């Protein structure tokens, strides 16, 4: 314990926590910082969830937007029918997990690259289905009952949720709630990493045949990882729908959502506990800064909003080429260099 | 609503030629290097914009534009392989997947910067021309696109089958270690294969731009279709790719009879996922499997 108290890391983490807890009361920059922090919490949940399947088990999914979208739509559809939105959150997670089982069970039998390709297909197919499901239902007498005022998903128009009267208190409530969910997600990720289950996932990641030979039930482990991941993303989608009050297929089911979930852990450090957090923070801040920035070069005015994926694409290429463990790997390398530098004079003196 | 079935099939066959062109590059790169080229989508899109620049801005004849575009993208492919992709050849497959995905993102956003997100179309003198053959009205534009695609594929097939370089490429695809043993410079072969794959993707993009509207996001659904075809065709065989292209084009065309047009793409993505899961060997694998059982001869 005293060793922990002496470490600078503990103090930095504590200071950060106090700052985040006090943020809603500080009202920095007119609450702007609070919104940014809220979104970053949400990103951390997504990134951590993706990392359980993509990082620990090494199954790259380009289809995680399906879970996010299903979570968001579950909450929105039920809320419009009078169910209190907060109560729908576990259900949103379960629906996402169920859908994960539906496509994960067959797809996870595919290996590596094939799984990744299949997930792109699943993601696109799901988005198109949600976009058109209303028209399909209208033609079928059996399913008419699913409609509410003539809509289920609202097609491309999306769904609008009623806003509460005191929006500031509502947002602050969500700020703390999401922070707690983020802590929970990190706890789950940490527990998984240090469990027999986690070891099994790492074994699958390194060599699937070898893992099977030593008795890891690879199919079951991969599906469990997917279910856990899908549940967390589904809950995050539900939070998003309740916070933004408006969802449509492009914003929650779109390919960019899946891309974001691949990018964040990869930038931070794939397969590590802290990596997805770092990646999500970088993503959140860069997204926010770049999306609002404008370059003014005299005659040429360049809006940077279209450049954010350029930045991420560049980052991704650099990371794969030079530091596959992302920011975490970079920090480790820097720390190692620093240690060697500090220990060198001592070693020289000993000689 | 009455649908002219024969006309539907004719147009599906014409589309299949284009589909085969767009997928063969992907299959070739996978065959030789065992990597899935996600940047394929970006290259197709750049091919479309290259055609847009040449045809719509500079007034080049649309069917001469490939003569410029193909060598250009062949060079680009070689550079990509030499300076980027080569470094992850021995890494786990996920690295190359992410790397090429990053490359795709970069290409896409350069296009957004240069051309904005507006949807573009190319209109040529051939666009509205139709030919009446045996009672069918055939779009001259689509027919020419089909012919260019087929000519490119057939000449590539001749090249792979009858030249030293082509045979070396096929040998590397079969067993790169053994090819190295008999004195083939596999690094060089991989560069050439990546170059050819990229050039084919760009050619497909150019041809597609003459038929469909496009924007910087345009490659994605075509990438998925290419995967679908390649997986149907069994990843490494030329006949298989052609067959896969035909099956997908027909399935898409005929799906109009069963589902609404908005869900047409859904059909091809569903086929992709189902085929990946149910028949990992693709159509050729299925035929091979049925042969010994005496179901097919």
Interface residues (C-beta under 8 A of the other chain):
Chain A: X58 X60 X103 X106 X107 X109 X110 X112 X113 X114 X116 X117 X118 X120 X121 X122 X124 X125 X128 X129 X131 X132 X135 X136 X255 X259 X262 X266 X306 X307 X309 X310 X312 X313 X314 X315 X316 X317 X319 X320 X321 X324
Chain B: X35 X36 X84 X87 X88 X91 X92 X93 X94 X95 X97 X98 X99 X101 X102 X103 X104 X105 X106 X108 X109 X110 X112 X113 X117 X220 X221 X223 X224 X227 X228 X231 X260 X262 X263 X265 X266 X269 X270 X272 X273 X276 X277 X280
